[in-house]
Amino acid sequence: MGAVLAFVLTLSYHRKGLDKLSQKLEEDRLRVKVESEKTIADAEKSAENRKRELLIQAKEELQQAKLDLESDVRDKRHELKNEESRLQQKQDQLNKKLKEAEHKNKEAENRLRSATEREARLANAEEEKRLELERIADLTTQEAKDIIMTSTEESLRHDMAVMLRRMEEEANETADLKAKEIIVASIQRYASDYVGDATVSVVTLPNEEMKGRIIGREGRNIRTIESLTGVDLIIDDTPEAVILSSFDPIRREIARIAIEKLVYDGRIHPARIEEMVEKAGKEIEQSIKEAGEQAVFETGVVGLHPEIVRLLGRMRYRTSYGQNVLRHSIEVCHLSGAMAAELGLDVSLAKRAGLLHDLGKAVDFEMEGSHMEIGADLARKYHESDVVINAIESHHGDVEVNNFISSLVCAADAISAARPGARHENVETYIKRIEKLEEIANSFTGVEKSFAVQAGREIRVMVQPDNVKDDDMILTAHEMAKQIESELNYPGQIKVQLIRESRVVDYAK
């Protein structure tokens, strides 16, 4: 009974507590509702005020934009009005000029009409005059023209021959003498001995047994040498000698040194061959560098690109008609400088052009094109001056000379090549050049026969006296020399000598 009473009392207590809690929650809900409604009302009021402010601001901005637009329109109208005024003025000026042009055109038409009428009257008078002259002279106009042209041509040809002879005599008296003095002084200042430089192509062996060792078992040694050097080895019946054949002189020199080292060492097998070829290549490369530096030091030419110095060294192993190209270039350098000094030109530039004039010959067996083209391309690549480039291109007459220094280089090149003993050429080339020289001379009208003398340095031409006059000989010799220059390659210069001889024979009986 007590427990029941206690449960009832407890239940009653909790119920009262729940009622209080429910009442409190309801009060809080009502308070929150009131605060929410107030917040919403405040927000709506604030939004309405913001909306009103934005609307007022937009109206003000619109009004300002309208005012700015009206101002721009007024300015544009003012500008258009000014432009229209200027265009109207130009239109008035153009109309005025057009009227003046029309007036001048009418005057020109009137003058042209008058000139046409006057020309027609003159033409009629000329025709009447011509007909009258034909009647008096009993010749047609064409016949008279032919007579006049023939007479004029003969007279002009005679005058040209006389003038050319006089000019040549004056040139021979002045320019030739001065040129000889300069050239002789330059040659005296630089005099060098010549030694025919032949390409080394034979290696001497100590005995015949060495040939078999160079060939090796089943030819392995000779194949190794040929593949590493690019040189053909010719082992024939020549006693105690091996012949080397290659178009590249540097490769041939490397092969020669390598074979000489192998023969001296005595150990000849593929590994040793490869080692010796590598050593020979390094020696040649060092020799090339030293030769280039020595050439630059000897000539006093400074500021050359290192690659150009190396190319100069390669020319030590290059020959032209038996003449060493590096020694030839050094001599042309000194001769060009000496002649430039005599003429008051830039000595340093002349020596530089003379030293580099055959630069292309250092690599012409590796690249396509003539040595002039290759040398000019190399000079451009290493930023040489236009004078040097023109001297390289023009020293054989392939390109027109455009400065005095290039002319000096041409002269120095010819002097160096034409000196006795400087160059030699094979018999076949020599015979072909002589035959071509006589063929050119015989191709001219009135030539009876011709003879190439002094190893092709002079051509003597006998002309027919009935067909070639004395005055014509000067022009014929000049034209023949020009044709020889254009069609024939030769060292130095060729003298063209024409001989006209009249003989009368009679017999006393």
Summary of the structure (lengths in Angstrom):
residues: 509
radius of gyration: 51.9
end to end distance: 206.8
largest distance: 206.8
contacts: 1375
relative contact order: 0.05
helix: 72%
strand: 7%
